[in-house]
Amino acid sequence: MAAENEWLLADENGNSLVTFQSFISCEVSDEGEVLKMPTEKGGFADYNKVAESVKIRVNLALQGTDADIQAALTNLKTLKDGTQTFSLVTPTVEYRNMTLESLNYSRKREDGLKVCYVEMTLIEVREVEAQYTATTAKRRLTQKKVKRADCASSQATGKTTAQAPAKSAEQNLDDWARNRLNKKKGLTVDSSGTGGR
């Protein structure tokens, strides 16, 4: 835990990345969603709850020399641009596995260069490990076992080779045009494509 009234960002080993001198405000959002499914007669059933990532909006102030403030802002920009996770350590609780989503800072005329106000949005990163399992093939459903033919399992037909059409589309079109023209003239075309009466 941080010392009394101390707010800081710390790495996984507890080393301070940025230490803030003044606390202004903090808003923590730790929500979940209950999944619903419609049922008969317009009803619904709740069947599961999914926790969402913790989201923290915090306003803090940096105080010190201009060089100290610039170094802290450089560290904050590095955290915002990178994928490193860290902890937000407060006087009462430590929020682990956070990442810096947004960063805004300002200075005020009455404070001069010795104070910088920082507004940050932090999001919890939940790392998950994919699990893969081996599955066995299910029994095939034949057309005799199902009521509708389209519910049957597809059958493997092996490798098939495409066959070239007997005539090209251009040849078929030429034959069709020749037949139409000859019908108008009263001629017939035999299967060899030569004209006759």
DAWOHU-V217937 format. One record per residue. N is the residue number from 1. SS is DSSP state (H for helix, E for strand, L for the rest). PHI is phi as a letter, one per 30 degrees, with the letter a starting at -180 (none if undefined). PSI is psi in whole degrees, -180 to 180 (NA if undefined). Layout:
N_SS_PHI_PSI, N_SS_PHI_PSI
This chain:
1_L_none_156, 2_L_d_162, 3_L_d_166, 4_L_e_129, 5_L_i_22, 6_L_c_132, 7_E_c_132, 8_E_a_162, 9_E_c_129, 10_E_b_149, 11_L_d_-177, 12_L_d_-20, 13_L_c_1, 14_L_i_4, 15_L_d_138, 16_E_d_128, 17_E_c_-45, 18_E_b_131, 19_E_c_131, 20_E_c_145, 21_L_c_-25, 22_E_b_139, 23_E_c_135, 24_E_c_-56, 25_E_a_160, 26_E_a_134, 27_E_b_118, 28_E_c_130, 29_E_c_114, 30_L_b_89, 31_L_c_167, 32_E_b_166, 33_E_b_130, 34_E_c_124, 35_E_d_139, 36_E_b_153, 37_E_b_130, 38_E_d_146, 39_L_b_-173, 40_H_d_157, 41_H_h_34, 42_H_i_8, 43_L_d_-179, 44_E_a_161, 45_E_b_133, 46_E_d_130, 47_E_b_-6, 48_E_a_162, 49_E_b_130, 50_E_c_126, 51_E_d_135, 52_L_c_166, 53_L_d_146, 54_L_d_136, 55_E_b_128, 56_E_b_128, 57_E_c_121, 58_E_b_139, 59_E_c_120, 60_E_b_169, 61_E_b_141, 62_E_c_136, 63_E_b_146, 64_L_k_-163, 65_L_d_165, 66_H_e_-38, 67_H_d_-40, 68_H_d_-45, 69_H_d_-42, 70_H_d_-40, 71_H_d_-42, 72_H_d_-42, 73_H_d_-37, 74_H_d_-43, 75_H_d_-41, 76_H_d_-41, 77_H_d_-39, 78_H_d_-42, 79_H_d_-38, 80_H_d_-40, 81_H_d_-21, 82_L_c_-175, 83_L_c_6, 84_L_d_139, 85_L_c_156, 86_E_a_-179, 87_E_c_143, 88_E_c_115, 89_E_c_123, 90_L_c_172, 91_L_d_-21, 92_L_c_-27, 93_L_a_155, 94_E_c_125, 95_E_c_114, 96_E_c_164, 97_E_h_50, 98_E_c_155, 99_E_b_150, 100_E_d_111, 101_E_d_-44, 102_E_b_153, 103_E_b_125, 104_E_b_141, 105_E_b_155, 106_E_b_162, 107_L_b_153, 108_L_c_146, 109_L_e_-41, 110_L_d_-20, 111_L_c_-17, 112_H_i_-154, 113_H_d_0, 114_H_d_-8, 115_E_b_136, 116_E_b_126, 117_E_c_128, 118_E_c_129, 119_E_c_124, 120_E_b_149, 121_E_c_122, 122_E_c_140, 123_E_b_137, 124_E_d_136, 125_L_c_122, 126_L_c_114, 127_L_d_131, 128_L_b_154, 129_L_c_124, 130_L_d_138, 131_L_c_131, 132_L_c_141, 133_L_b_151, 134_L_d_134, 135_L_c_153, 136_L_c_153, 137_L_d_141, 138_L_d_160, 139_L_d_142, 140_L_d_140, 141_L_c_115, 142_L_d_168, 143_L_d_-26, 144_L_d_-26, 145_L_d_-12, 146_L_c_158, 147_L_d_-39, 148_L_c_137, 149_H_d_-32, 150_H_d_-8, 151_H_d_-10, 152_L_d_154, 153_L_d_146, 154_L_d_152, 155_L_c_141, 156_L_d_126, 157_L_c_3, 158_L_i_-168, 159_L_d_137, 160_L_b_149, 161_L_c_130, 162_L_d_139, 163_L_c_141, 164_L_d_139, 165_L_d_152, 166_L_d_-39, 167_L_b_151, 168_L_d_164, 169_H_d_-35, 170_H_d_-41, 171_H_d_-41, 172_H_d_-40, 173_H_d_-41, 174_H_d_-45, 175_H_d_-43, 176_H_d_-45, 177_H_d_-40, 178_H_d_-44, 179_H_d_-44, 180_H_d_-43, 181_H_d_-43, 182_H_d_-34, 183_H_d_-38, 184_H_d_-33, 185_H_d_-7, 186_L_i_15, 187_L_c_159, 188_E_b_155, 189_E_c_127, 190_L_d_176, 191_L_d_-22, 192_L_d_-10, 193_L_j_1, 194_L_c_145, 195_E_d_156, 196_E_a_172, 197_L_c_NA
